[in-house]
Amino acid sequence: MRALALAFFLCSAPALAAPPVLIGGSVAQTGQLADLSREYVRGLELWQADVNARGGLAGRSVELRLVDDASGARRAAEITSELIAEGRVELLVGPFGSPATLAAAVVADREQRIMVNATGAAENVHKRALRYVFQLLPPASEQALPVVKLAHLLGARTITVFAHGGGGGALDRLREEARLAGLALIDAGALPAPTLRPPNYPPLIAKLDRASVVLVFDDTPRLADVVRAMKHAGFRPRAFVAPNVLHADFVKRIGMDAEYSIGLSVYEPRARTRGNADFVRSFEAKHKRMPELYAACGWAAGQLLEAAVAHAGSIDTAELREALAQLETETVLGAYKVNANGGQRAATAMLVQILKGRREVIWPENFRSAEAVLPPPAWGRQ
């Protein structure tokens, strides 16, 4: 009779809840990268809350184990090894920044553990044969390539580049892509140092072609100074482009004269990327402000893991690795597709134009938040 009662109890008791999916990562919480990394953590935690409210991954809740690497690459490698050996994490999210990401990636790949490289854009991370590490951001050297697309849209035949410090790998890659596209890239060197009395650059501006796209790799004081000088000379190129156009200090320095300038961005809150409206709404509700790039990187890492689990139908490492290697999907950061080393092949920077004082995505077309104004009107006619 007692045996019968025990059997009845065991059969009628609810099944034990499945253990959570442990997602671990080495993330800077102290040291020089801590402030930037904090946004990354906020994005990850927001995704964790969201996915758990929707039932988790493969029916299991998600638990994050993020350990402070004190902004050190060597410590990031040690923590990644410890999380795998002792923490029993099933999935990994990469550290903040490329040096720590590379150090952790070597460990994750050696231990055959899936890791999403959410913030490492440096080319060297995925130059080696990595089979278990998958990149979200476009490589840093390719983030100026949309300027070639812009030149074609405008019918421009030249791109004139001013690059403080040479522009690095992005300029080399742009030069190669411009040549393949039949565009002339004119290397104009560096802008002269700003002075206290604008206009600073009348001889320089006199040499510029109005039909050219002007691209400047420089800080906001020089950018602001050259725009003032262009206005003084009544000169407008077909497009004025600079990554730092999107820095708040640029608009603050020159106000409405920043209108129609174009920046390059790998994330925009107004972009019509997959799930971005929901992400922005959730982030604003919790933090009372718009999200920035690194928060989006955290959310996008979760989006990618969700997509891979849905594709694979499980959290089995081999099946997830195959899914992540083959997936063509989209996150709030844009398109996702990787090469044989897990390096990004589909993601691209966006062209973002200042329109009515706001940052608006004008390219790619499917992410566009507003129609571009190209070419811009003459000074005094906007």
Phi, psi and chi 1 to 4 in degrees:
 res  aa     phi    psi   chi1   chi2   chi3   chi4
   1 MET       -  -42.8 -169.2   70.6  177.5      -
   2 ARG   -63.8  -40.5 -176.0  177.2  -61.6  173.0
   3 ALA   -62.7  -38.9      -      -      -      -
   4 LEU   -65.4  -40.9 -175.3   60.6      -      -
   5 ALA   -65.1  -39.6      -      -      -      -
   6 LEU   -64.6  -42.6  179.3   59.8      -      -
   7 ALA   -62.9  -39.8      -      -      -      -
   8 PHE   -63.7  -40.9  176.4   79.7      -      -
   9 PHE   -63.7  -45.1  171.7   77.9      -      -
  10 LEU   -64.3  -38.2  -69.4  174.4      -      -
  11 CYS   -71.7  -32.4  -69.3      -      -      -
  12 SER   -92.1  -13.3   60.2      -      -      -
  13 ALA   -70.2  143.0      -      -      -      -
  14 PRO   -64.2  147.2   22.3  -31.8      -      -
  15 ALA   -63.7  146.3      -      -      -      -
  16 LEU   -63.6  139.0  -68.9  175.4      -      -
  17 ALA   -63.6  141.4      -      -      -      -
  18 ALA   -64.5  143.9      -      -      -      -
  19 PRO   -64.7  154.3   24.3  -33.9      -      -
  20 PRO   -68.2  156.8   23.6  -32.7      -      -
  21 VAL   -80.0  119.1  178.5      -      -      -
  22 LEU   -89.7  118.8  -59.9 -177.3      -      -
  23 ILE  -114.3  117.0  -59.3  177.2      -      -
  24 GLY  -111.7  164.1      -      -      -      -
  25 GLY  -170.3  147.0      -      -      -      -
  26 SER   -90.3  116.8  158.5      -      -      -
  27 VAL  -135.3  132.3 -180.0      -      -      -
  28 ALA   -64.7  117.0      -      -      -      -
  29 GLN  -116.4  -11.1  -63.3  170.4   41.9      -
  30 THR  -136.4  169.3   56.8      -      -      -
  31 GLY    90.4 -172.8      -      -      -      -
  32 GLN   -69.4  -20.3   61.3 -178.6   -3.6      -
  33 LEU   -98.3    2.1  -61.4  176.9      -      -
  34 ALA   -61.2  -42.0      -      -      -      -
  35 ASP   -63.8  -45.1  -73.1  -15.2      -      -
  36 LEU   -67.9  -41.6  -66.6  173.0      -      -
  37 SER   -65.1  -26.6 -175.4      -      -      -
  38 ARG   -59.7  -35.6 -167.8  169.8  -65.4  117.7
  39 GLU   -66.8  -39.1  -70.6  -61.2  -71.4      -
  40 TYR   -58.9  -46.0  177.4   43.0      -      -
  41 VAL   -62.6  -40.2  171.9      -      -      -
  42 ARG   -61.1  -40.5  -75.5  171.6  176.6  152.0
  43 GLY   -64.9  -41.7      -      -      -      -
  44 LEU   -64.0  -45.2  -75.9  166.4      -      -
  45 GLU   -67.3  -35.3  -69.3  176.5  -19.1      -
  46 LEU   -66.4  -42.0 -165.1   62.6      -      -
  47 TRP   -63.2  -41.8  169.2   76.3      -      -
  48 GLN   -56.1  -47.2  177.0 -167.0   20.6      -
  49 ALA   -63.4  -40.2      -      -      -      -
  50 ASP   -66.9  -47.5 -179.2   73.1      -      -
  51 VAL   -68.9  -35.4   74.0      -      -      -
  52 ASN   -67.1  -34.8  -77.6  -18.6      -      -
  53 ALA   -66.1  -22.9      -      -      -      -
  54 ARG  -100.3   10.2  -68.1 -176.3  -76.3  106.6
  55 GLY   108.4   -0.2      -      -      -      -
  56 GLY    81.3 -161.6      -      -      -      -
  57 LEU  -103.2  124.0  -71.8  179.3      -      -
  58 ALA    51.9   37.7      -      -      -      -
  59 GLY    78.5    8.0      -      -      -      -
  60 ARG  -117.5  140.6  -64.7  164.0   59.1 -170.0
  61 SER   -66.5  158.9   64.4      -      -      -
  62 VAL  -105.1  132.8  168.8      -      -      -
  63 GLU  -122.5  127.2 -178.8 -179.7  -40.9      -
  64 LEU   -94.3  136.6  -68.1  174.7      -      -
  65 ARG  -124.7   96.0  -70.2 -169.5 -179.9  175.1
  66 LEU  -108.5  121.3  -54.7  176.9      -      -
  67 VAL  -113.7  136.7 -178.0      -      -      -
  68 ASP   -69.8  122.9 -178.9   18.7      -      -
  69 ASP  -100.6    7.4   58.7   30.0      -      -
  70 ALA    55.9   31.1      -      -      -      -
  71 SER    65.0   27.4  -58.4      -      -      -
  72 GLY  -116.4  133.7      -      -      -      -
  73 ALA   -67.4  -41.4      -      -      -      -
  74 ARG   -63.8  -41.9  179.4  179.9  -63.7 -179.7
  75 ARG   -65.7  -34.0 -176.2   62.5 -175.1  134.0
  76 ALA   -61.0  -40.6      -      -      -      -
  77 ALA   -65.2  -42.6      -      -      -      -
  78 GLU   -63.1  -44.6  -66.1  169.8  -11.0      -
  79 ILE   -64.9  -41.4  -71.9  169.4      -      -
  80 THR   -59.7  -43.0  -57.3      -      -      -
  81 SER   -63.0  -42.2 -177.0      -      -      -
  82 GLU   -67.0  -40.5  -69.0  164.2    6.1      -
  83 LEU   -61.7  -37.4  -76.5  169.0      -      -
  84 ILE   -73.6  -46.1  -66.1  169.3      -      -
  85 ALA   -76.4  -41.4      -      -      -      -
  86 GLU  -109.2  -34.7  -58.4  166.4   16.8      -
  87 GLY   -82.3  -14.2      -      -      -      -
  88 ARG    57.6   33.8  -52.4  -65.1 -179.6 -170.7
  89 VAL   -68.8  144.3  -62.9      -      -      -
  90 GLU   -92.7  -29.5  -64.7  171.9   78.9      -
  91 LEU  -136.3  155.6  -57.7  167.1      -      -
  92 LEU  -126.2  145.0  -68.1  163.3      -      -
  93 VAL  -110.7  141.9  -71.7      -      -      -
  94 GLY   -68.6  162.1      -      -      -      -
  95 PRO   -68.3 -179.2  -15.5   29.4      -      -
  96 PHE   -89.3  125.3 -176.5   81.6      -      -
  97 GLY    90.8  158.5      -      -      -      -
  98 SER   -70.4  -43.3  -66.9      -      -      -
  99 PRO   -59.8  -46.7  -26.0   36.7      -      -
 100 ALA   -67.7  -35.7      -      -      -      -
 101 THR   -62.3  -44.2  -63.9      -      -      -
 102 LEU   -61.6  -43.4  177.2   57.0      -      -
 103 ALA   -63.1  -43.7      -      -      -      -
 104 ALA   -70.9  -34.6      -      -      -      -
 105 ALA   -62.4  -39.3      -      -      -      -
 106 VAL   -60.1  -42.8  171.0      -      -      -
 107 VAL   -68.0  -47.9  175.3      -      -      -
 108 ALA   -59.1  -42.0      -      -      -      -
 109 ASP   -69.3  -40.0 -149.9   64.0      -      -
 110 ARG   -62.5  -37.9 -176.3 -174.2   66.3 -140.7
 111 GLU   -89.4    3.2  -59.6  -61.9  -33.4      -
 112 GLN    55.2   52.2  -60.4 -175.5   -0.6      -
 113 ARG  -121.7  130.1 -162.6   61.1   53.0   96.4
 114 ILE   -60.0  130.9  -61.1  -67.3      -      -
 115 MET  -136.0  130.5 -173.8  178.6  100.6      -
 116 VAL   -92.0  117.6  176.3      -      -      -
 117 ASN   -83.8   97.2  168.3   13.3      -      -
 118 ALA   -91.8  -22.8      -      -      -      -
 119 THR  -126.1  -11.0   70.5      -      -      -
 120 GLY   -84.5  106.7      -      -      -      -
 121 ALA  -101.8   -7.3      -      -      -      -
 122 ALA   -63.0  144.0      -      -      -      -
 123 GLU   -61.9  -34.1 -154.9   78.2   28.9      -
 124 ASN   -72.0  -15.6   63.2  -16.5      -      -
 125 VAL   -61.7  -42.6  175.8      -      -      -
 126 HIS  -110.6   22.2  -69.8  -87.2      -      -
 127 LYS   -77.8  -27.6  -85.0 -164.8  170.3  177.9
 128 ARG   -84.8  166.2   62.2 -173.3   66.0 -140.3
 129 ALA   -79.3   90.6      -      -      -      -
 130 LEU  -101.3  127.5  -63.8  173.2      -      -
 131 ARG  -104.9  -15.1  -61.6 -175.2   67.9 -114.4
 132 TYR  -120.7    6.6  -68.5   84.9      -      -
 133 VAL  -119.5  129.3 -177.1      -      -      -
 134 PHE  -129.7  130.6  -58.9   91.4      -      -
 135 GLN   -95.6  142.7 -174.6  178.0   41.1      -
 136 LEU  -101.3  -45.3  -82.8  173.3      -      -
 137 LEU   -79.4  151.8  -68.5  172.6      -      -
 138 PRO   -64.7  143.2   21.3  -30.1      -      -
 139 PRO   -55.3  143.7  -25.0   33.9      -      -
 140 ALA   -56.6  -36.2      -      -      -      -
 141 SER   -69.1  -14.2   64.0      -      -      -
 142 GLU  -105.7    3.3  -62.3 -173.2    0.2      -
 143 GLN   -77.0   -6.8  -68.8 -179.9   14.0      -
 144 ALA  -100.3   -2.5      -      -      -      -
 145 LEU   -62.6  -28.8  -64.2 -172.5      -      -
 146 PRO   -57.8  -17.3  -29.2   37.9      -      -
 147 VAL   -63.8  -31.7  178.4      -      -      -
 148 VAL   -64.4  -43.2  172.3      -      -      -
 149 LYS   -61.4  -42.2  176.7   66.7  175.9  179.0
 150 LEU   -61.6  -42.8  178.8   63.1      -      -
 151 ALA   -60.3  -41.5      -      -      -      -
 152 HIS   -64.7  -42.5  -83.7  -57.1      -      -
 153 LEU   -58.9  -34.1  -71.4  172.6      -      -
 154 LEU   -90.9   -7.8  -72.7  165.0      -      -
 155 GLY    72.2   19.1      -      -      -      -
 156 ALA   -77.1  147.6      -      -      -      -
 157 ARG  -108.3   -8.7  -59.2  177.1   65.3  178.8
 158 THR  -134.8  150.5   60.4      -      -      -
 159 ILE  -122.4  117.6  -59.4  170.8      -      -
 160 THR   -98.5  123.1  -57.6      -      -      -
 161 VAL  -115.5  128.6 -179.4      -      -      -
 162 PHE  -110.0  122.3  -65.2   92.3      -      -
 163 ALA  -132.8  109.8      -      -      -      -
 164 HIS   -72.4  123.2 -177.8   64.8      -      -
 165 GLY    77.4   13.3      -      -      -      -
 166 GLY    92.0  -17.9      -      -      -      -
 167 GLY    82.1  -11.8      -      -      -      -
 168 GLY    66.2 -156.3      -      -      -      -
 169 GLY   -62.6  -27.5      -      -      -      -
 170 ALA   -63.6  -38.8      -      -      -      -
 171 LEU   -70.7  -40.1 -178.3   52.9      -      -
 172 ASP   -60.6  -44.6  -66.7  -22.5      -      -
 173 ARG   -68.2  -38.6 -176.5   73.1 -179.8   84.4
 174 LEU   -63.5  -41.6  177.9   64.4      -      -
 175 ARG   -60.3  -42.9 -177.0  178.2  -69.1  108.6
 176 GLU   -64.3  -45.2  174.9 -170.7  -10.7      -
 177 GLU   -68.8  -37.0 -162.9   69.7   14.7      -
 178 ALA   -63.4  -41.0      -      -      -      -
 179 ARG   -62.1  -43.8  179.0 -177.7   59.8   79.9
 180 LEU   -64.8  -29.5  -67.7  172.8      -      -
 181 ALA   -88.3    1.3      -      -      -      -
 182 GLY    77.7   23.2      -      -      -      -
 183 LEU  -104.1  145.6  -62.4  169.0      -      -
 184 ALA   -89.9  126.5      -      -      -      -
 185 LEU  -104.5  117.2 -169.3  144.3      -      -
 186 ILE   -99.2  114.7  -58.8  168.4      -      -
 187 ASP   -86.7  105.1 -169.8  -14.5      -      -
 188 ALA   -92.5    7.6      -      -      -      -
 189 GLY    77.4 -150.4      -      -      -      -
 190 ALA  -101.4  150.4      -      -      -      -
 191 LEU   -68.4  145.4  -69.3  172.1      -      -
 192 PRO   -66.0  158.3   18.5  -26.2      -      -
 193 ALA   -62.3  142.6      -      -      -      -
 194 PRO   -62.1  150.7  -18.5   30.2      -      -
 195 THR  -118.5  174.6   64.1      -      -      -
 196 LEU   -82.1  -13.3  -65.1  177.9      -      -
 197 ARG  -118.9  102.7  -80.1 -178.8   55.5 -164.0
 198 PRO   -73.1  156.7   24.3  -29.6      -      -
 199 PRO   -80.8  142.6   29.7  -34.4      -      -
 200 ASN   -87.8  -31.4  -72.9  -15.1      -      -
 201 TYR  -123.5   39.6  -47.7  117.2      -      -
 202 PRO   -58.5  -41.1   11.9  -23.6      -      -
 203 PRO   -64.4  -37.6  -18.2   31.2      -      -
 204 LEU   -65.0  -46.7  176.8  151.4      -      -
 205 ILE   -65.8  -33.5  -70.2  169.6      -      -
 206 ALA   -62.1  -23.7      -      -      -      -
 207 LYS   -88.8  -11.3  -63.3  177.1 -176.4  177.7
 208 LEU   -78.2  147.1  -69.0  176.1      -      -
 209 ASP   -92.1  126.3 -179.1   -2.7      -      -
 210 ARG   -62.0  -25.0  -71.7 -177.6 -172.9  -86.2
 211 ALA   -84.1   -1.0      -      -      -      -
 212 SER   -89.3  153.1 -176.6      -      -      -
 213 VAL   -86.9  127.0  170.5      -      -      -
 214 VAL  -101.5  122.8  174.6      -      -      -
 215 LEU  -119.1  128.5  170.8   62.6      -      -
 216 VAL  -125.0  122.4 -177.1      -      -      -
 217 PHE  -100.8   97.4  -66.2   96.2      -      -
 218 ASP  -163.8  175.0 -144.7  -39.8      -      -
 219 ASP   -82.0  169.1   57.1   22.8      -      -
 220 THR   -66.1  -34.8   53.4      -      -      -
 221 PRO   -59.3  -43.6  -26.5   36.2      -      -
 222 ARG   -68.2  -41.0  -78.2 -176.1  174.2   90.6
 223 LEU   -59.2  -47.8  -71.9 -177.7      -      -
 224 ALA   -61.8  -40.3      -      -      -      -
 225 ASP   -65.0  -42.0 -141.1   35.6      -      -
 226 VAL   -71.2  -32.3   78.3      -      -      -
 227 VAL   -66.7  -41.7  169.8      -      -      -
 228 ARG   -58.9  -41.7  -69.8 -169.6 -163.8   99.9
 229 ALA   -67.3  -38.4      -      -      -      -
 230 MET   -63.6  -41.7  -72.3 -166.0  -58.9      -
 231 LYS   -63.8  -42.3 -178.5  179.2 -179.0 -178.6
 232 HIS   -60.8  -36.0 -177.7   84.1      -      -
 233 ALA   -86.2   -4.4      -      -      -      -
 234 GLY    68.3   28.1      -      -      -      -
 235 PHE  -106.1  128.8  173.2   84.1      -      -
 236 ARG  -128.4  119.8  -85.7  -92.4 -149.4 -151.9
 237 PRO   -73.7  172.3   28.3  -32.6      -      -
 238 ARG   -58.5  -33.3  -60.9  -75.9  -77.5  175.9
 239 ALA  -160.2  142.4      -      -      -      -
 240 PHE  -112.5  116.5  178.7   78.4      -      -
 241 VAL  -124.3  137.5 -171.4      -      -      -
 242 ALA  -161.2  136.2      -      -      -      -
 243 PRO   -53.2  -39.3  -28.5   36.3      -      -
 244 ASN   -79.9    1.7  -83.5  -21.7      -      -
 245 VAL   -55.0  -31.7  156.1      -      -      -
 246 LEU   -85.2   -1.7  -57.0  179.5      -      -
 247 HIS   -74.8  134.2 -163.5  -70.1      -      -
 248 ALA   -56.1  -30.9      -      -      -      -
 249 ASP   -66.6  -29.9 -175.1   53.2      -      -
 250 PHE   -64.1  -50.7  174.6   69.9      -      -
 251 VAL   -64.7  -38.2  177.9      -      -      -
 252 LYS   -62.1  -36.3 -169.9 -179.3  -62.8 -177.1
 253 ARG   -71.6  -38.2  -76.7  174.7  179.0  -88.6
 254 ILE  -122.4    1.8   58.0  173.7      -      -
 255 GLY    56.8 -129.4      -      -      -      -
 256 MET   -66.6  -14.7  -74.6  -59.4  -64.1      -
 257 ASP   -70.2  -12.6  -71.3  -16.2      -      -
 258 ALA   -75.7  -14.9      -      -      -      -
 259 GLU   -54.3  137.3 -165.8   77.0   -4.7      -
 260 TYR    78.5   -7.9  -50.7  119.2      -      -
 261 SER   -64.9  154.3  -61.2      -      -      -
 262 ILE  -124.0  132.8  -63.3  171.9      -      -
 263 GLY  -113.3  172.2      -      -      -      -
 264 LEU  -116.9  131.2  -64.9  159.3      -      -
 265 SER  -145.6  142.1  174.7      -      -      -
 266 VAL   -96.8   -6.1  -67.0      -      -      -
 267 TYR  -152.9  138.3  172.7   72.5      -      -
 268 GLU  -138.9  132.5  -73.0  -65.4  -51.8      -
 269 PRO   -59.7  -25.8  -24.5   33.8      -      -
 270 ARG   -91.2   -3.8  -63.7  179.7   62.3   77.5
 271 ALA   -67.0  142.8      -      -      -      -
 272 ARG   -90.2   53.6  -65.1 -178.5  177.5  180.0
 273 THR   -86.9  165.5   50.1      -      -      -
 274 ARG   -63.4  123.7 -177.8  173.9  -62.8  170.4
 275 GLY    77.8    1.8      -      -      -      -
 276 ASN   -67.5  -39.2 -161.7   28.2      -      -
 277 ALA   -61.1  -42.7      -      -      -      -
 278 ASP   -65.3  -42.2  -70.3  -21.3      -      -
 279 PHE   -61.2  -48.6  164.8   57.1      -      -
 280 VAL   -61.7  -42.6  171.5      -      -      -
 281 ARG   -62.2  -44.9 -169.9  160.5   42.7 -113.4
 282 SER   -65.5  -42.0  -63.9      -      -      -
 283 PHE   -66.1  -44.4 -167.7   93.1      -      -
 284 GLU   -62.1  -39.5  -78.0 -170.0  -60.4      -
 285 ALA   -63.2  -35.9      -      -      -      -
 286 LYS   -87.1  -40.2 -176.0  171.8  179.6   62.1
 287 HIS  -111.1   -1.3  -62.6  -70.1      -      -
 288 LYS    61.1   30.4  -48.1  -53.6  178.2 -169.1
 289 ARG  -161.2  168.7   58.2 -178.6  174.1   80.4
 290 MET   -76.1  147.4  -62.7  -80.2  -87.7      -
 291 PRO   -74.9  154.7   28.3  -34.5      -      -
 292 GLU  -111.9 -176.0  -62.4  179.3   -0.4      -
 293 LEU   -52.6  -50.5  168.1   61.3      -      -
 294 TYR   -73.3  -28.1  -62.4  120.5      -      -
 295 ALA   -64.5  -40.4      -      -      -      -
 296 ALA   -63.6  -34.8      -      -      -      -
 297 CYS   -61.8  -41.5  -71.6      -      -      -
 298 GLY   -63.7  -48.0      -      -      -      -
 299 TRP   -62.0  -42.8 -179.2  -81.4      -      -
 300 ALA   -64.5  -35.1      -      -      -      -
 301 ALA   -60.2  -42.7      -      -      -      -
 302 GLY   -65.8  -42.6      -      -      -      -
 303 GLN   -56.0  -44.3  -84.3 -175.1  -64.5      -
 304 LEU   -65.9  -42.1 -178.7   59.2      -      -
 305 LEU   -62.5  -40.6  -70.8  174.0      -      -
 306 GLU   -59.4  -46.0  -87.1 -165.8   84.6      -
 307 ALA   -63.0  -39.7      -      -      -      -
 308 ALA   -67.5  -42.3      -      -      -      -
 309 VAL   -64.5  -41.4  170.0      -      -      -
 310 ALA   -63.0  -39.4      -      -      -      -
 311 HIS   -69.5  -42.9 -175.5   84.8      -      -
 312 ALA   -79.0  -28.0      -      -      -      -
 313 GLY    79.2    8.7      -      -      -      -
 314 SER  -164.7  179.4   77.4      -      -      -
 315 ILE  -109.6   18.6  -54.2 -176.8      -      -
 316 ASP   -62.7  131.6  174.8   77.4      -      -
 317 THR   -60.2  -46.5  -63.9      -      -      -
 318 ALA   -62.4  -41.6      -      -      -      -
 319 GLU   -70.2  -37.9  -67.2  178.8    8.5      -
 320 LEU   -67.7  -39.6  -83.7 -176.9      -      -
 321 ARG   -60.0  -43.4 -161.3 -147.8   73.6   78.6
 322 GLU   -63.5  -41.5 -169.6   68.5   17.6      -
 323 ALA   -63.7  -46.7      -      -      -      -
 324 LEU   -66.7  -30.5  -74.2  161.7      -      -
 325 ALA   -72.1  -28.5      -      -      -      -
 326 GLN  -103.7  -19.3  -65.8 -179.8   -3.2      -
 327 LEU   -59.2  140.5  -94.3  177.5      -      -
 328 GLU  -125.0  104.6  -66.0 -175.9   35.7      -
 329 THR  -141.5 -164.8 -172.4      -      -      -
 330 GLU  -146.6  142.8 -170.5 -180.0  -59.3      -
 331 THR  -122.5 -174.8   72.1      -      -      -
 332 VAL   -63.0  -17.8  -65.4      -      -      -
 333 LEU   -86.0   -7.9  -62.7  174.9      -      -
 334 GLY   115.9 -154.4      -      -      -      -
 335 ALA   -70.2  150.7      -      -      -      -
 336 TYR  -130.2  124.7  168.4   88.0      -      -
 337 LYS  -165.1  135.2 -177.3 -180.0 -179.5 -179.3
 338 VAL  -121.2  161.3  -66.2      -      -      -
 339 ASN   -88.3 -172.6   61.5   23.0      -      -
 340 ALA   -63.7  -21.4      -      -      -      -
 341 ASN   -96.8    8.0  -68.9  -14.5      -      -
 342 GLY    81.8    6.0      -      -      -      -
 343 GLY   -80.1  146.6      -      -      -      -
 344 GLN   -67.4  133.9 -172.6   55.2 -111.1      -
 345 ARG  -116.8  -21.4  -69.5  176.9   58.2 -165.8
 346 ALA  -108.1  -29.5      -      -      -      -
 347 ALA   -66.0  147.2      -      -      -      -
 348 THR  -142.3  153.5 -179.4      -      -      -
 349 ALA   -70.1  157.2      -      -      -      -
 350 MET  -103.0  149.1  -56.3  173.0 -160.9      -
 351 LEU   -89.0  125.0  -66.1  169.8      -      -
 352 VAL  -125.5  121.1 -178.9      -      -      -
 353 GLN  -106.4  141.9 -169.3  170.5   34.5      -
 354 ILE   -79.1  113.1  -54.3  -62.8      -      -
 355 LEU  -130.8  120.8  -64.8  171.8      -      -
 356 LYS    53.9   36.8  -62.9 -179.3 -179.4  178.1
 357 GLY    79.7    1.4      -      -      -      -
 358 ARG  -113.5  153.6  -69.9 -157.9  -47.3 -170.3
 359 ARG   -81.6  120.1  -67.2  159.3   50.8  153.0
 360 GLU  -125.0  131.8  -59.4  -76.8    3.7      -
 361 VAL   -74.2  125.3  178.3      -      -      -
 362 ILE  -112.7  -14.0   59.5  170.2      -      -
 363 TRP  -160.0  141.5 -173.3   87.3      -      -
 364 PRO   -64.6  153.6  -20.5   32.4      -      -
 365 GLU   -58.3  -39.0  -71.9   87.5  -10.4      -
 366 ASN   -72.7  -11.4   54.3  -37.8      -      -
 367 PHE  -104.3   -0.4  -59.5  159.9      -      -
 368 ARG   -61.6  135.6 -171.7  166.6   55.4 -161.9
 369 SER  -106.1  -12.1   62.9      -      -      -
 370 ALA  -160.7  157.4      -      -      -      -
 371 GLU   -72.7  137.2  -68.9  -73.1  -21.1      -
 372 ALA   -70.1  152.6      -      -      -      -
 373 VAL  -109.6   97.4  177.5      -      -      -
 374 LEU  -139.2  133.8  -64.7  171.0      -      -
 375 PRO   -68.0  164.1   27.2  -33.6      -      -
 376 PRO   -72.3  155.7   26.3  -33.7      -      -
 377 PRO   -68.7  161.5   24.6  -32.8      -      -
 378 ALA   -61.7  155.3      -      -      -      -
 379 TRP   -56.3  137.6  -69.1  105.6      -      -
 380 GLY    88.0   -5.3      -      -      -      -
 381 ARG  -113.3    3.1  -65.8 -175.1 -176.8  176.4
 382 GLN   -76.8      -   56.1 -100.6   55.9      -
